[in-house]
Amino acid sequence: MEKKSKLKGIQWFNLVLFGLMGQIAWAVENMYFNTFLFNSVYNGASQNAIDGSIDVMDAISRMVAFSAVAAVLTTFVMGVLSDRVNSRKWFISIGYILWGIITACFGFITRDNIALLFSLQDEVKILTATVVTVIVMDCVMTFMGSTSNDSAFNAWVTDITDVTNRATTESVLSLMPIFAMGIVMALGGVVGSIGYPVFFIVLGALVTVCGIIGIFTVKDNRSEGVAGERQRFFSEFIYGFKPSVIKKHKNLYLSLCAMALFNIAYQVFFPYIFIYLQHSLNFTFDKLFANLTPTVIVIAAVCLIVVVAAIISLGRLMDKFGKDKFIYGSVILYILGLIVTGLNDKSLLGFGLGMLITMAGYGCFMILFGATVRDFTPEDKTGMFQGIRMIFIVLLPMIIGPVIGKEICKISAITYTNEYGVVQSAPGAVMFFAAAVVGVLIFIPVIFLKKNGIKEK
């Protein structure tokens, strides 16, 4: 058994700092840019302006699509560049600084400011220009975030870790989205009182400060020898698509295929889960917050501590006994959780149990394969492969998964009457069964990966 390598204290500090702040910034985009468009940009506009401008749902779908494409393209280009200059530090630090500034700029996007900036008088043109500005700025923000986080930070994590400690590292990183969502939701709860401008400016400032700290704390961990022989930029851009490269690094691509199918299954239900909770299980966050008592808060805090300890311990166990021993169990747990969730379409408690099992499988799988992908990534081309990684874990799942979920929801939709007396449809529990079916497909790349030998570097 290999002797386990240990990260330095400053490396753990940067890993947690940039991992958490990066997830906070992404959570702001994923959770609040859509509501910002709906509640701020469109809210208060005249019926004439709304009828003559871009439909709000169409605007949101365009923003999500353009942002996903921008993220993948950026990660390809900037990943290659960080390899070519043989450094991650400045891409991370300067990227986070600009990422925060762009986030803060959303606080100044209003119809009045856009009208003044572009000297517009027509209300249709004002609303349209404001919507377009939000979409463009979201792409600019994504460029900064993907440069600093998806590309440079992820490559840096691969640089500083090895096969003996990556599962432990991934277990810590897997906690960051959970903490980030909690922080952003807590801050989002006061958006109504402080307003979107203060909300975006405060969060943007935090991300910028993080980047400034990185200038003094982040150290590159790539020696000159690791840089490898440089090719033409375009050749490096398409390197990961070459059949010879795929054959040479087949375990890497099998791991990425497993992650793609896993995330597709996740995206089948996740975009619609809050609608399902509200209209199928009669759940709202207002009811949740209204029922919070000191006892409930203490119990929740204890549960959170247990979850954190369990996740970190799981990563250590994988590093100690080998990741291959946990593969089938994580996939089975994930699929089982989805089935239990789908069966409990009338019980909030049953739904919670099913999602607990699902997220246990989710956490186990993401720790395992996040580490495995890093293990099989060529050390001299770490940045170059971050774009390939984004295609499998972001682009394909976000395109394929929601489409499957949408079609399934159309077939099995439940109906309800809203407060205006209009009959509307909402997704049903069958979407969880559809996600489970996609989850079964994960076994295909996993079987081949086990056959090839997951422990081989």
C-alpha positions, 0 to 999 in steps of 0.5 A: 500500500502506498504511503498516504501524502498529506496536504499542507495547512495552507493548501487545505485553507485555499482548498476550502476558501476557494471551493466554498466561495466558488460554490457560493458564486455559482449558487447565486447564479443558479438560484437567483439570476432567474428570480432576478429576471422574473422579480426585478427586471420584468416586475413593474414593467407595463403589459405593453412592454412585456408583450412586445419584449422577450418572454420571461421563460424564454429569456431564462432558458436562453440565459441558462443555455448560453451560460452553459456553452460559455462555461464549457468553451471558457474551460477549454481555452483557459485550461489550455492557457494555464497549462501553457504558462505552467501556472494556476495561481494568477488565473485563480486569483485574478479570476476570482477578483473579476468574478466578484466584480461582475457579480456585484455589477448585477446590483446596478442593472435596472430598466432605468439605468439601462434606459439612461445608459443607452439613451432609450425612450421606448419601454419595449426597447428598454425592457428588451435591452435590460434582458439582453444586458442580464444575459450578456453579463451572465455570460461574462460572469460565467467566463470569469467563474469558469476561468478561475474555478472550473478551469484553474482551481480544479486543475490546481486541486489535481496538481496538489493531490495524488492517488493516495489522498484524492478521495479525502480531498473530494469528500471535503470539496463535496461539502462545499455546495451544501454549505454554499446553498445554505449560506445563499438561501439564508442571505436570499431570505432577506432579499425582499428587505435589502433588495437585489442591489445590496444582495449582489454587491455583498456577495460579489465583494466576498468573492473579490476578497477571496481572490485578493487573499489568493494572491498571497496564499496560493502557490503553484505546484507544477514543476517545469518538467511537468509542463510537457512539450507544447503543441499549437494552441488549436492542437491542444484545444482538440487534443482530448477529442482525438481517437488515439487520446481516448484509447490511450486514456480509456479509463479517464473517459470511462470515468467521465461517461459514468459521471455523465450518466450519473448527472443526466439522471440527476438532471432528470428530476432536479430542475423540477423538484421544487415544483413537485414539492410544492404542488404534490407534497404541499411543501413550502419554505415558508412552512419550514421556517415557520416550524423551526424551533430551538429543538429542531435547529439543534437536531438539524445542527447535530445531523449536519455535523454527523453528515460532515463527519460521515462524508470526510470519513468515507473519503478517507476509507476510499483512500485507505482501502481503494475506490474500486470497493465502493463503486457498485455500492454507490450506484445501487444506493443512488438508484434505490434512493430514487425508487424509494422517493418515487414510491412515496408520492404522498408522504413528505416523510417518505420523500425525505427518506428517499432523498436521504438515500439518494443523496447518500449515493450521490455523495459517495459517487461524486467523491469516488469519481471526482477522485478517479477522474483526477487520478486518470488525468495526465499530469502534464495536461491537467488544464487541457482536460478540464474542458473535456470534464465540463462536457461530461459533467455539465454540458451533456447532463444539462442538455439531455437530463432536463429534456428527458424530465420534461417529456416524462413530466408531460406524460405523467403530469398532475394538475392543480388549480392556482390562486387565479382559478387556472388549471395548471400541470406540475411534474409527477413522481414518475420522474424519479423512476425515469432517473432511476432507469438512466441510473442503471445505465451507469453500470455499463461504463463502470463494468468496463472500468472495473475490468480495466482495473480502476486502481491502475494509473 
